Structure formats: C-alpha cells, structure tokens
Amino acid sequence: MKTTLLLLLVAAVLLPGCANVYPPYQSMPGFVYSEMTTPGYASDEDLGTKSGVSAAESFVGIVAVGDASIAAGAADGGISKVTHVDYHTFSILGVYAKFECFVYGE
C-alpha cells in the first residue's frame, strides 16, 4: 500500500511537466495551470483587416499534433502580407497543452 501511494505521489509530481508549451521569447510555465498570450512579431504597420489562426496540441507530452506555423495561420485567414503575430498558450496539469498562433495582416 505504501509503495503504491509513493508511486502515485512521484507520478503526480513528475508527470505535470510532460505537456507544457513555451511561447517563443518567453518561458513562464505554470505547474498546475497556465494560460497566456504573448507577442510574436509586430511591424510598424496597422494591424490589418484579416486574421487567421493555427494550432498544435500535446497530450501528456507523448503525442503532439498540429501545425502552429505562421504560414498556416496566414493561409487560414487568407493573408498574403503578415503585419503582426501573437501566440496563445494553454496547459493544464501537464496532461493537455495547446499552442496557438494568431496572424494578422492583409
């Protein structure tokens, strides 16, 4: 019984680090819950009238799928000239994590 309890405690401490996302240029993960939006790229032009999003997800740090590239976000929004990029990250208990790239432009 003690061994099982000890293994569960060790797993609870170590596993939450498995599915974390770290936005470019910034590393501020939350152990239990993390959700933040960070800047990626900005030009000196207006934000633009179009926007698109791309995303990738991770499950327990074992499987990660998706295309969170700027190119995929631009294609989603029909953008040919990118003016700004923002990143949004979300993770909970290291079990699920999502990284999104928001692209703005014309």
N, C-alpha and C positions, 0 to 999 in steps of 0.2 A: 504494500500500500504506500509506504513512504517513498519507494523508488518511483512508482507511477506519479505520485504527487510532485516529486522533484523533477521528473522529466517534463511534466506539464508546465511547471514553473519556468524551467530553462527554455522550453519552446515558446512560451508567452513572451519571454524577454528577447529571444533571438529572432523569431520569425517576423515581427513587425518591421524589421529593416529590409525585408525582401522586396517589397513592391513600393518603392519610393520614386518620385520623379523630382528632378532637379532642373529648374529653368536655367537656360543659358545665362551666364554672367552673375548668377546669384545662387547661393546654396543656403537654404533656411528650412530644412525639413522639420515637420512636426512628428513626434514619435507616435502619437495616437491618431491625430487628425491634422491634415494640412490642406489649406486651400488659399491660393494667392494668384494674383495677376501681376505680371512683371513686363517691363518694356523689352522689346527685342531690337527694333530698328526704327528710326524716325528720320525723315528727310525734312527739309525746310519748307516743303510744300503743304497745301491744305490736306486734310485727312482723306478726301476723296469721296465719291458718291457711292462706290461699290465696296462690298465686304464679302469675305469668304472665310471658311474655317476648315482646318484639317485636324485630325486627332489620331492618337495612338493610346492603347490601353495595356496595362500589365496586370497579370493575375498571379499573386503570391510570388512574384519575382521569377516565376518559372516560365510563363508564356507571355510574350509581348507581341501585340499585333497592331497594325495600322500604319498610316503614312501621315505624319505630322509635319511634313515639309512646307516651306513657304510656297513652293511650286504647286503643291496640291491645294493649298488654301486659295491661291490666285486662280487656279482652274475652277474651283468651286464657286468663286464669285465672279467669274468671267473678267478677271482683272489682267490687263496687259502691262500696266505701269504701276508697280508697287510703291506706295509712299510711306506706309507705316506697318509695323508688325508688333503685336502684343502676344504674350504667352500666358496661358492659364494652366495651373497645375492643381491636382486634387489627389489626395491619397488618404486612405483610412485603414488604420491598424496594420499597415503593410500587406494587407490582403488584396486590395484593389487600388490601382492608381491610374490616372488619366492625365495626358498631356495634350493641350490644345494650342493650335497656332492660329491667331486671328490676323488676317491680312486685309489691308485697306488700300484703296487706290482707284484708278480709272481704267 
